[in-house]
């Protein structure tokens, strides 16, 4: 049985607990969101979500994921700190509303002696076919023309398949069948869609060209493509007819 002293100390403890300020629901949310990592540091939930989205898809567009994009451009240093152990870094094209991942330059400098063996554990070097590279260059031309007309960074660069088909036939030749030519174009667009370069073909036979095309089809890659076609014109060897790296 408790004595008088036990009852006194129990009442004092109860009173002290009542006097202490109780955390609000908002404060509890903050505590939950800032759970400590193994290193004893705190990573805000929005930064985590943005880094995870970038690692999953490789890019963020302002018009498609505005909240995550805003975090990317305001918390670039924090996100790069997360990405650094993976030899990745965040690059921002704020004019076009684009945030995307690139491989750290350090990885290239470490592999300068044997560039053919360049590899990354999370990024697979993908090689486009000649036809895919050609269509990529044609799409970039349409995208730049759209920006010249509507303004730099203007969204919804839409192009009709009927506009692309004659240009593709000019370089690849006419198969003699409209159905076969259309099928070839649609197949190429479907492949480029997997790289995030274009949208799905809509009901009006149109595609939207994504702004990432300006970085994938950069002047250096276009020069390589031009050099490749010159080699073909000069009757180059068959092994030269490989695609471009993206």
C-alpha positions in Angstrom: 0.0 0.0 0.0 1.4 3.5 -0.9 2.0 5.9 1.9 1.4 9.6 2.1 4.7 10.5 0.5 4.0 8.3 -2.5 0.7 10.0 -3.0 2.3 13.5 -2.8 5.0 12.7 -5.4 2.4 11.1 -7.7 0.3 14.2 -7.6 3.3 16.4 -8.3 4.2 14.3 -11.3 0.6 14.6 -12.6 0.6 18.3 -12.2 4.0 18.7 -14.0 2.7 16.7 -17.0 -0.4 18.9 -17.2 1.8 22.1 -17.0 4.1 20.9 -19.9 2.9 22.1 -23.4 1.4 19.4 -25.5 2.5 19.0 -29.1 0.0 20.2 -31.7 -1.1 17.9 -34.6 1.0 20.0 -36.9 4.1 19.6 -34.8 3.6 15.8 -34.7 3.4 15.9 -38.5 6.7 17.7 -38.6 8.3 15.2 -36.3 7.1 12.3 -38.4 8.3 13.9 -41.6 11.7 14.6 -40.2 12.5 11.2 -38.9 16.2 10.8 -38.3 18.3 8.8 -40.8 21.0 6.4 -39.8 23.5 9.2 -40.0 21.4 11.3 -37.6 20.4 13.8 -40.2 17.0 14.9 -41.4 15.8 14.9 -45.0 12.5 16.7 -45.6 9.8 14.6 -47.1 9.4 16.8 -50.2 13.1 16.5 -51.0 12.9 12.7 -50.6 9.9 12.5 -52.9 11.6 14.7 -55.5 14.8 12.7 -55.5 12.8 9.4 -55.7 10.8 10.8 -58.7 14.1 11.8 -60.5 15.7 8.4 -59.8 12.6 6.7 -61.2 11.9 8.7 -64.3 15.1 10.7 -64.8 13.4 14.1 -65.3 10.7 16.5 -64.0 8.7 18.9 -66.1 7.2 22.0 -64.6 3.9 21.6 -66.5 3.4 18.0 -65.5 4.8 17.9 -61.9 4.8 21.5 -60.8 5.2 20.9 -57.0 8.1 18.5 -57.4 9.7 20.7 -60.0 9.6 23.6 -57.6 11.3 21.6 -55.0 14.0 20.6 -57.5 14.9 24.1 -58.4 14.8 25.5 -54.8 16.5 22.5 -53.1 19.1 21.6 -55.8 22.0 21.5 -53.4 20.1 19.1 -51.1 19.1 16.8 -53.9 22.6 16.8 -55.4 23.8 15.7 -52.0 21.5 12.7 -52.1 22.6 11.9 -55.7 26.3 12.3 -55.3 27.0 8.7 -54.1 25.3 7.5 -57.3 27.6 9.6 -59.6 24.5 11.6 -60.7 23.6 15.2 -60.4 20.6 17.4 -61.1 20.6 19.8 -64.1 17.9 22.5 -64.4 16.7 24.2 -67.6 14.5 26.8 -65.9 13.7 28.4 -69.3 11.9 25.3 -70.5 10.7 24.2 -67.0 12.8 21.1 -67.0 14.9 19.3 -64.3 16.7 16.2 -65.2 19.5 13.9 -64.2 22.9 13.7 -65.8 25.9 11.5 -65.1 28.6 13.2 -63.0 31.6 14.5 -65.0 33.8 12.7 -62.5 32.7 9.3 -63.8 33.8 10.4 -67.3 37.1 11.7 -66.1 37.8 8.4 -64.3 37.0 6.5 -67.5 38.8 8.7 -70.0 41.4 6.0 -70.8 38.9 3.5 -72.0 35.7 5.3 -73.0 34.4 2.2 -74.7 34.1 0.6 -71.3 32.2 3.5 -69.8 29.4 2.2 -67.5 27.2 3.2 -64.7 25.4 0.9 -62.3 22.1 2.8 -62.6 22.3 4.3 -66.1 22.3 2.1 -69.2 24.0 3.6 -72.2 21.3 3.3 -74.9 22.1 3.4 -78.6 19.6 4.7 -81.1 19.3 3.2 -84.6 20.1 5.4 -87.6 16.4 5.8 -88.3 15.6 6.7 -84.7 18.4 9.3 -84.7 17.2 10.8 -88.0 13.7 11.2 -86.6 15.1 12.7 -83.4 16.9 15.3 -85.5 13.7 16.0 -87.5 11.6 16.4 -84.3 14.2 18.7 -82.8 13.9 20.9 -85.9 10.1 21.1 -85.3 10.6 21.9 -81.6 13.0 24.7 -82.3 10.7 26.1 -85.0 7.9 26.0 -82.4 10.0 27.9 -79.9 11.0 30.5 -82.4 7.3 31.2 -83.2 5.7 30.8 -79.8 8.7 31.9 -77.6 11.5 30.1 -75.8 10.1 27.7 -73.3 6.6 27.6 -74.9 4.9 24.3 -74.2 2.8 22.0 -76.3 5.1 21.6 -79.3 2.7 19.5 -81.3 3.4 18.0 -84.7 1.2 16.0 -87.0 2.4 12.6 -88.4 1.6 13.9 -91.9 4.3 16.6 -91.4 6.9 14.1 -90.3 6.3 11.4 -92.9 7.5 13.3 -96.0 10.7 14.4 -94.2 11.4 10.8 -93.1 10.8 9.5 -96.6 13.2 12.1 -98.0 16.1 10.5 -96.2 15.0 6.9 -95.9 13.2 6.6 -99.1 9.6 5.6 -100.0 8.8 1.9 -99.4 6.1 2.1 -102.1 3.4 1.5 -99.5 1.7 4.3 -97.5 0.6 1.8 -94.9 4.2 0.5 -94.5 5.6 4.0 -94.3 3.0 5.0 -91.6 3.8 1.8 -89.7 7.5 2.6 -89.8 7.0 6.1 -88.5 4.7 5.0 -85.7 7.1 2.4 -84.6 10.0 4.9 -84.5 7.8 7.3 -82.5 6.9 4.6 -80.1 10.6 3.9 -79.5 11.3 7.5 -78.9 8.4 7.7 -76.5 10.2 5.2 -74.3 13.0 7.8 -74.0 10.6 10.5 -72.9 11.1 12.5 -76.1 7.5 12.4 -77.4 4.0 11.7 -76.1 1.6 9.0 -77.2 0.1 9.5 -80.6 -3.3 11.0 -80.0 -6.6 10.5 -81.8 -5.7 13.3 -84.3 -2.5 11.5 -85.3 -0.4 14.1 -83.5 2.4 13.9 -80.9 3.8 16.4 -78.4 7.5 16.9 -78.5 9.0 17.0 -75.0 11.5 19.8 -74.1 14.2 17.2 -73.1 14.8 16.8 -76.9 16.9 19.9 -76.8 19.4 18.2 -74.5 19.3 14.7 -76.0 19.6 16.0 -79.6 22.3 18.6 -78.7 24.7 20.1 -81.3 27.4 17.6 -80.5 25.1 14.6 -81.1 23.7 16.2 -84.3 27.2 16.7 -85.6 27.9 13.0 -85.0 24.8 12.2 -86.9 25.8 14.4 -89.8 29.3 12.8 -89.8 27.6 9.4 -89.9 25.5 10.3 -93.0 28.6 11.7 -94.7 30.2 8.3 -94.1 27.3 6.6 -95.7 27.4 8.9 -98.6 31.1 8.0 -99.0 30.2 4.3 -98.9 31.5 3.7 -95.4 31.8 0.2 -94.0 28.7 -1.5 -92.5 29.9 -1.3 -88.9 29.8 2.5 -89.1 26.0 2.3 -89.4 25.3 2.2 -85.7 23.1 4.6 -84.0 23.8 7.6 -81.7 24.3 7.4 -78.0 21.7 9.0 -75.7 
